[in-house]
Each structure stands twice: as C-alpha cells, then as structure tokens.
C-alpha cells in the first residue's frame, strides 16, 4: 500500500486530498497544527519516524493575510513565510533523503493563482506562493535523477474558508477538483513531468 503524508490535511483542500487518497487505497497520514508543527524540524523528524516510507508528500498548510505592501513589516513577512514557505521547505527537506533512498517519490505543493496574478492588498501571501512555485521547480530539477517528481498546483479561489472570505459572492472551485487533480497527476507515467498546474475559477473568464 503506498503511503502519503498530507501536510495540512485536516481541513479544506488538504482534507479533500487526504480523503480522496484514502478512498483510492493509500495509507494517509494527515497532519495539522495539533498533530505536527510543519515549521518545527524536530516535530517533523519525530513524525516521520512513525511512518515506514513516504511515497507522496502533499503540502497544503497555509495562512492568508490582507495588507498592502507599503504597510507590511518584517514580522508580517516572517509570519506568512513561516507557514506558507518554510513549513513546505521543512517537510520537503525531511522526506527527500527517504525518497532518494527509495529512488521514487512525488512531492505536490499546493500554491495559488495569487502567484500568477497578484490581488491588490495581499502582497505577502502572493509573494510566498510565488516562492513555493520556485521551491517546487528546484525540488524537481535537483531530484528527478533519483526518480522523484514534483508539481505545484495553483488553484484560483476555492470553496474554503479563505476562498469564501476573499470572494463571498463568487462561484468557487470545489475542493474535490483539487483532489482529483492530485489523483490525475499520480495516474501519469513516470516519464510524464508536470512542473505546474493552473486551475482558474470560471468567473475569471466570464
């Protein structure tokens, strides 16, 4: 049975991904702030010691803050980057040695369309998501020779707590669509490399 870790898998997009993986025969370890602090290296190491292997890592955990760049402090950047970037980085750096030893593995990072089209007033969030896209590409290029693939999924506004707050009157993307995208990526042959997937909500084009 393949083993997956979903960082941020206890609610929203992460829970939908964890549930879908489980329904498709995966052993799923869904983490949240109460079970494993993604920004704490020791916590992640300790958590991984209880898992026999990791075939898939999905990073979903994130926070959203609205503030114009002119008013952003270094603390604002630190708070957002600690979860949105360093939490992802920490998990990736911890699982890569395991995946390299296995000579296989897949890392999927949930980014955002905010990295592609910045919404005024959410600059730090957008910058953190753009950093995730670069982190994903670096992970892919440095580890493909070990049989490890990596993809960044960039959704538009989804039917989550954050999405409903940002676009309360919009037709939002169901979280199940992101979960189905993960399953599609996993169904591809190992010769197929997908660095990035963009999923925009329909209202952006109407």
N, C-alpha and C positions, 0 to 999 in steps of 0.2 A: 504494500500500500504506500503510495507516495505521500510525503509529509510536507505540509505547508505551514509557514508562520505568517500571520496577518497582523502586522503592527498597526494598531488602531482598529481592530476587528470586532469591537463590541457594540458599535452603533453605526448608523448611516451607511455610507458606501462600503466601509470595511466589513460591517456585519453582513451586508448583502453578498459580498465576495466570499466571506467565510462560510455562510450558509450554502451558497451555490457549490463551492468546492466540496463541502461535506456531502452534499446530495449526489455528487459525481464520484464518490469513492475515495476522497482524500482524507487523510488524518490531518485535522486542522487544529492549530494552536493559535487562538485569537487572543491578542494581548490588548490591554488598555492601561490607563494610568494607575489603576488599582492593582493590576497584576504584574506589570513590568514597566518601569520608567525607561522609555526609549533613550533618554538623554544620559542615563547613568550606565557607564561601561560595565561596572561590576554587576549591576542588575541584569543586564543583557547576557553577560557571560554565564551567570548563575542560572538563568532561564534556559539557555541553550544546553547546559549540562544535563538537563532532564529529557532532552529530545535525542532520539537515536541518529537522525540525519535531517537535513533540510534540502528538499528538492525545489522548493519555491518560497521566496520571500516576497510578500506584498507589503509595501509601505503606504499607509493611508493617513496616519495620525497627522493632524494639523490644526492650527488656530487661525482665526481671521480677525484683523483689526482695521478699522477705518480711520484714516488720518492723512492729511496732506503731507507731502514730503517736507515742506517748509517747516512743519511743526514736529517732525519726527526726531526723537532724541536717540542717543546711542543705546539707551536702555530699551526703547521701543524696538530697535533692530535686534537687540540681544534676545528679547522675549520671543519674538516671532521666529527668528532663525534657530533658536534653541530647539523648538519643537519641529518646525517645518523643514529645516535643513539638517541640523546636527542629529536629530533623532533618526532620520533616514540614514545619514552617514554612519552613525554608530552601529546600527543593525547591519548595514552592508559590510562594514569592516570586520564585524564579528563572524558573519556567515561565510565570507569569501574563502577563508582557509579550509572550511569544511567542504565547500563546493569544489574547490580546486583539488582537494584530495579525492573526491568522488569523480572528478572530471566531468561534472554535469551540474546543472542548476539553472534556475531562472529567477531574475530579480525584476519585479514590476513596481515602479514608483508612480503613485497617483499624484500628478501635478495639477495643472489647471490651465484653462484658456486665458486666465489672467496673465500668464506668462507671455501670451501672444498679443493680447490687446489690453493694455492697462486701463482699468476703470479709474477715473479721477477720484482721489481720496482713499485709495487702497494700495499705495505705492510699495510699502514694505512687504505686504503679502505677495504682490506681483513679483517683486524682486526675488523673494525667497523661492517662489515657484519656478522662476527662470533659472535659478541656481540648481534646482532639482533636475531640470532638463539637462544641464551641463554635467551634473553629477552622474546622471544615467548614461550619457554618451561616454563619459570617461570610464565608467564601470564596464560598459560593453566593449570598448576598444582594448582595454587592458586585460580582459578576461576571456574573450572569445576563443583564444587559443587553448583554454582549459575546458572548453565545452560549455561555457557559461554565457547565457544571453541576458540582455537587459532591455526593457522597454519603459518609456514614460507615457502614461495615458493622461491626456489633457482634456478633461471634461469642461463643458460650459456649466451654466447654473443647473444644479441637480436638486432633486426633491429631498433636501436635507435641511437641518436647522439653519445652516449658513445660507443655503440657496434661497430658502423662503424669506430670510431676513433681507437679502440683497434684492431679490426680485419677487415681492409678495404677490403681484398680480400676473406673473408670467406663467407660461406653460413650461414646466420644469422637466428636465430629463429624469426618468425613473432610475433609481439607484441600481435596479436589476440590469439595466442596459450596460452599466459599467462592469457588473459581474459577468455578464455574457461576453463582453469584450475580453476579459481575462481568460475565459474558457476558450474563446476563439484563438487567442494567442497560443495557448497551451496545446491546441489541436494541430498547429502547424508543424511541419517537418523541421528538423534541426538545421536544415540548410536555409531556411527562411529567416531572415533577420528583419525585425521591425523596430527601429530605434524609437519611433514615436507614433502615437495615435491621437488624433484630434477629434473630439466629439462635441459639436456645437448644438445648442438648442434651436429648434425650428424658428422661433420668434425672431432670432437674429437675422434671418434671411427674408422675413416677410415685410 
